Amino acid sequence: MRILLLGGTRFIGPHVVKRLAESGHELAIFNRGLSSGEAPLPEGTVSIKGDRSKLGEFREAFHSFAPDVVIDLFPYTEADAHLLMETFQDLTGRVVAVSICDVYQAFGRVNGIEAGPAEEGPLTEDSPLCQKRYPLRGVREDRSDYDKVLVEKVVLSHKQLPGTIVRLPMVYGPGDYQHRLYPYLQQMRDGRKTILMEEGFASWSWARGYVEDIAEAIRLAATHDVAKGQIYHVAEPDCLTMKQWIERIAAQIDWQGEVIIAPAADLPVHLVPQINNRQHICLDTGKIRRELGYQETITDREAMRRTIEWEMANPPEGVMQMINYTEEDDILAQLGIMK
């Protein structure tokens, strides 16, 4: 197949490109060009440099490549989605748009922007979506029009061009520019004997996926015709609590310390995450496993090993100490716990 990717050079993108290239597909990448230090594209990959906001100006280049499928790795706004579908409506057979589980009303409850009681059990692709539009408006100026619910609606409702949606969990692995593992990994590497957590946050569960497995799911969604008009979850089968997640990191580097759980009332406000921890975000992934034959490509232990290896080689810039250890020791002393 001939597959065009919009994006493809940051975190998830390079893994998708690699997976598709290894499967023998002809690839083209549309973006502003490789940033310093990014891995080169696989041999034979067509590079089309341009600005996403001017997508329509590159129709001739897209027509020349003649993609069977277009994968959009970063459609953030309703306008992005309209431009995507209008540009490719007569140039390709299908669009795969990457979304995320923040589309759900349950996720809105975690962040306090949606009302109602917590939903029980894993979310399915048919679970209620957020009612509040533009969830980052007033929070991030650069994402004021961000709304994946509207993106999905546009992609799936186009009359001429079929769409597919892949909804992602929290993604970790090599290339994670958010360094989600690093705060806990640093404490372990600094020789701390304890990691202090607020009890509600420690018991909160959040679906996760290793980046190479996420790439495999996107590959399957792009290369299986049965995916037309469908929405798929992808996530690891075990929806770990935050405490279990830290313990998985610890097991990989043989950290012998202990995760200490404390009530919110015993902690300063800045050590109590301001989320509704009664609403867990776990995803039912049965559909993508049944219909597309998805399964994890490596073990969770190997996924963690590769992630830690990358984090150690690529620590966040300017990081000295992300935790105030003196303050934490004082709290532990007040709790009667030896540091």
N, C-alpha and C positions, 0 to 999 in steps of 0.2 A: 504493500500500500504506500501511497504518497501522503505523508502527514505533515501538516504545517502547524508549528507551535508558536503561539503568541506569548512571549516571555522566554523562559527556558535557560536562564543563566544564574538564577538565584535560588539556593536551597533545594526546593523540590524539583525545579526545572531540569537541572543537570542530570538528576537521577532518572527522570522520565526520558530524556534524550538518550541516555546510555542504554536504558532498557529497550527502547524502540529500535535503536541502532543494532543492538545485539540480536534482535528478532528479525533483522534483515529488511526493515522498512526504509524507504527513501524519505529523507527529512529536510525540512526547511525551517529556519528559525527567524522570526520577526521580532526585533527589539532595537534598542538604541546602541547596541554593540557591547562587546565583552568589557567588563570592568577589570581594573588591574588585579592580577592574582587569580582570576577565574580560570577554570580548566578550559583548554581549547575544545572546539567542537569536533565530533567524530569526523573522520575523513569522508569526504563526499557530501557533507551537509551543506546545504545552500544557506547563505546568510543574507537576510534582507534587513538593512538598517533603516530605522525610522521611528517616529513618535507615535505612540498608541492613539493619541488624540487626533491624529491625521490619517487614520487607517485607510479611509477611502481614497487617499491620494496614491495608494500603492496597489490598486486593483490590477494594473497591467503586469506588475511583477508577480502577484498572486496568480493571475490567469496563466502566466508563463509556466509556473510550477505545477499548476493544475492539481491541487490537493484533493484526495478522496475524503479526508477528514481534517478538520481544524480543531486543535486543542487550545482553549483559552485558559491560561494558568492564572490570570489576575483580572477578571472582570469585577470591578468594585461597585459600579453605579448602574442605575437604570440606563443612563445615557451611553455608558460603555456597551451595554448589552444591545441596545438598539443599533449602535454603530457597527457592532460585530455582525449582527444578523443581516443588516442592510448591505454591508460590504460583501458578504459571502453568499447571499441568497441564490445567486446563479453561478457560483464559482466552485462549490464543493457539495458533497453529498450529505454531510452531517457536521454538527458542531458539538464538541464536548466542553462544557464549562465547569470549572472547578469551583465548588462552593465550600461551605463550612457549617458546622453544627450550631453556629450562633443564630441560624435562621429560626430556631425553635422557640416557642413561647417559654418552654422550660429554661432555656438559656437566659432569656430575658428575666425570668424570676431570680436566677442566680445573681444577676447584676442589679436587681431592684428596679427594672424598668417595665416589668410586667407583673400584674397582680394575680392572685389566686393561689390555691393550695398546691403543694409540690406534687408532681406526677410520680407515680410509682412505676418501677420496672424500667427496662431499656426503652429508649425512643425508637420508633420505627419510622420509615420514610413517610408515613401518613400521619405522624404526630402533629398536633396543632402548631402553626407557625406564629411568629411574633406578630402582634397587632400594631405595635408602635413602629412607625416608620423612622428611618434615618437614626439608628441607635447611637451613632458616634457624634451626632450634631451637638455642639456645645462642649464636647469632650476633646475632639481633635479637629482643628481647623482644616487640616489637609485631607480629612476624610468626612467632611460635613455631609456629603451626598452618598456616603457608603450605605448600601442596603442590598444584601445578597438575596433577600426575599424577592425584591423587584427584579434583580438580575435573572433569577430562576424563572420568574413568570414570563419575562420577555423571551428567553431562550426556548422555553417549552411551548409557547403559544404561537410561534411563527407559522404562518400558513404554508410557506413554500419549503422552508429549511428545517429538517428534523433536528432536535437537540437532545442531549444527554447531560444529566447533572451528576457529579460525584461530590458527595458531602464528606468533608474531612473532619477528623477529630483534632486534638492537640497533637502536632507532629514534632518528633524529635529525631536527632541523628546528625551525622556529619554535615556541616554547612549551616546549622541552625544559628542564624544571626541574632536570635533572641536569647541564646545560651540558657535554655530552660533548666538544664541540669546544673549549671555552674555554681549557683549559690550553695547548693548542698554539697557538691563535690569539693568546693573550696574549703568548707568547714572540715570535712574529713581529711583533706590533704594538709590542713593547718594543724592537725593533731588534736582537734577538739574531741573530748570524750562524750559529749552530749550534743544533740541538736534539739532545740526547744521549739515546740509547736503548740498552737492553740487547739484545744480538743475538737472543736467543731470542724476546723480546717483539716485536721489530721484524719478525720473520718470521712471527709468529702471525696467522692469518687468522680473521676473525669476520664472519658474515653481517650485513648492514646493510640498513635500509630507510628511505627518506625518508617523513616523516609523512603527507604528502598522498597518496602512493602506498599507504601502509598503510591510510589511510581508504578509498581506492578498493577495495582488496581486501575490506575489511569490508563495504562497500556491496554488492559483488557476491555475497558469501557470504549476505547477508541477503535479497537480492532474487531469487535463483535457486533454484527448487524442487529442482533436481538436487543441491543442497548438503546435503539432508537426510541425516543420519547420516555425514557425511564430515568428514575432517580435511584442512586445507590449510596448506601453508607459504606465506609471502610474504617475499620478500627481493629485493634487486637481483641481476641476473645475475652481476655481477663480485664475487667474494668477496675483497676486498682484504686484504693484510697491513696491519699497523699502520703500517709505513713508507710503503706506498702510500697509505694513508688520509691521513697527514700531508702527503704530496706533493700530494694532491688539494686539500687546504686551501690549501697554499702557492701552487698554480697559480692559484687563484681571486683571491688578493690580490697576486699577482706578487711573492711573497717570494723573494729571491735567495739565501737561506742554504742550509745543507747539513744533512742528517740524519746525525749521526755515530753509528756502531754500535760498541759496546764489549762485550767479553766480561764475563759476570757476575763473574768473578774480579777484574776491575779496577774494580768499582763497589762502593760501600757497599750494605749489605743493603737499605736503604729505597729504593734506586733500581732494585732488581731485583724486578719483579712476581712474587708467589708463586703462580704458576699452572703447570700442565703445558702448556707451549707446543708440545709435540709433537702435542697433540690439537687440531686445527683445528675450527671450528664453521662449516661451510658448508652451505647448504640447497639441496636440489633443489626448484625451484619449478615444474617441468613440469606438475604436476597442476592447479594453479589456473589456469595459462595455457591448458591444453587444455580443461578442463571449464567454466570460467567466463569465458574470454576475457580474463583479466587481462593488462594490460601497464602499464608505467610511464606516468604522465600527463605528466611533464616530463623534460627531460634531466638527467643527473647534474650537469652544470655549473650549470644553473639551480637545482637543488635545493641545491647548495652555496652559491650566491650568496644565496639567500633565508635560508638558515640563518645564514650569517655576518652578514648585515644585521641579523637579529634578535638574535644574540649581542652585537653591538656596541651595539645600542640597549638591551639588557637584561642587563648583566653581572651575575654572581652578587653578592649583597649582601655587603658587607664584604671583598671581594677587594682586596688590595693587591699582593702578589706571591706567586704560587702555587709558584714555583720559587726555590730558593736559588741565585742566579746566582754568588755568590762561590764556593760549594762546587763548582758545575759548572765554573767556570773553572779551579779548582785541579785538578780531575780531567782536564780537557782538556790542561792544561799537563803533567801527569804522563804523559799519553798521547802527548805530543809534538805536539799539535795547536794551531795558533794560534787564539785565540778571535776 
